[in-house]
Amino acid sequence: MARFVVKMIPGTFRLWALWLLMAVLLSVGHDVVRLGPAALVALRYQHSLVGWEVANLPSKWAHRVVSAFPWNWASEDERRAQVPEYLQLGEQVSRLGSEIERAAALGDESQLAALAALEAELAETKLVRARLRNDVEETLEATIAAVIADEEITTWAGLSIPPVDIRLGQPPMALIASPRDRIEQLHHALVDPNVSVTASESMEDALFDEWDLAGLVTSIGGLATYPTVIDDSLPLKWTLGTAAHEWLHQYLTLLPPGRPFGRLIFTSPEMQTLNETVAEIAGREIGDRAFERLGVIERSPEPATDVPAVESPEDEFDYVIEMRTTRERVDVLLSGGDVEAAEAYMEERRKLFVENGFYIRKLNQAYFAYHGTYATTPQSSSPIGGQLAALRGMMPDLKTFLDVISRVSSYDEFLDVLANERSARPG
């Protein structure tokens, strides 16, 4: 990858300022100003998006200025060599995170007593890893940007806006609130990434006791701030795909008026699922190509689910099948109005997952409301995943797929587009 310096001409600077303002306003509009039950419960632990932007955006660009001096230049081979070193430290981070999840899920006193030591070791490993972060980020950004350029995915006047900009670190946690009688992400709030298990359960209990809502504090892989924050404990292919996923949210939001798809993400549950699943499908495609382009041999397997990757007894427990079965049964119980039976069933199933090495701390309506937004996952019962996969299969390339979907303004319109594409093809 060629090393380059971006010159900030006045028009470009205004565009960057406009993008940053939009990013902050969109973030504030959805996560701070609207004080629903989740935001009220999370006030003590809330994550400040504005503060995060102020702390991270200037430091990212300061590093680019400093690294542009000739004595700080590094060769392409040197930059690429930093990536596997960073990944090895990431394996340690992932292992420690899994041990912490396990201790929290099992919940006995001896396991909980080990949490403090595990969290201290995790913090030290992350500190060592942070020394490599800026250079590794720039290597990954350049690789993803090269794939986007190859695909000719542009916003205006042949430009891909915004430029790919990521920050590897700890995304905030998300507090999700769902009604108990149905699965729907009714409220959400971002909370500090270091919030304890005890505090998480306190917030969830408050939602249940005071508002009769199912609550869940859960980790997220990335967040479309600017720069995009990406979980730095993920394997490389997953990191690249997640970075592309979050960039696509930014890209779809900034398209011209005739392409409103990304700006309408919160107008309905179906539009949210459409947006998230489009970003997932296209993001994985971009991420896979970036992974091949980077050419780094990765030892860690890509996680197949939202839970830590673990070894399950062969031919005894299939996570995908069991989770899909769980979701289907919960839907049946809730549609019949039997909330208590659905909740008892979910707790019974949670224990089954834990027994088989999948350390899910809480399995409830909020769990499915959050994870089910991504229609390609076994936690979802939406037909949108298959519908979008069918549409992508009819498109000659990724650019055409995004051009077509970006003009959609509702789920009904999407179904019309899909029907028209199917009817235009023989057989």
ABEGO torsion letter per residue (X at the ends): XBBBBBBBBAAAAAAAAAAAAAAAAAAAAAAAABBBAAAAAAAAABBBAAAAAAAAAAAAAAAAAAAABAAABBBAAAAAAAAAAAAAAAAAAAAAAAAAAAAAAAGBAAAAAAAAAAAAAAAAAAAAAAAAAAAAAAAAAAAAAAAAAAAGBBABGGBBOBBBBBBBEBBBBBBBBBBAABBBBABBBBBBAABBAAAAAAAAAAAAAAAGBBBBBBBBABBBBOBBBBBAABBAAAAAAAAAAAAAAAAAAABBAABAAAAAAAABAAAAAAAAAAAAAAAAAAAAAAAAAAGBBBABBBBABABBBBBBBBGABBAAAAAAAAAAAAAAAAAAGBAAAAAAAAAAAAAAAAAAGBBBABBBAAAAAAAAABAABAABABAAAAAAAAAAAABABAAAAAAAAAABABAAAAAAAAAAAAAABBX
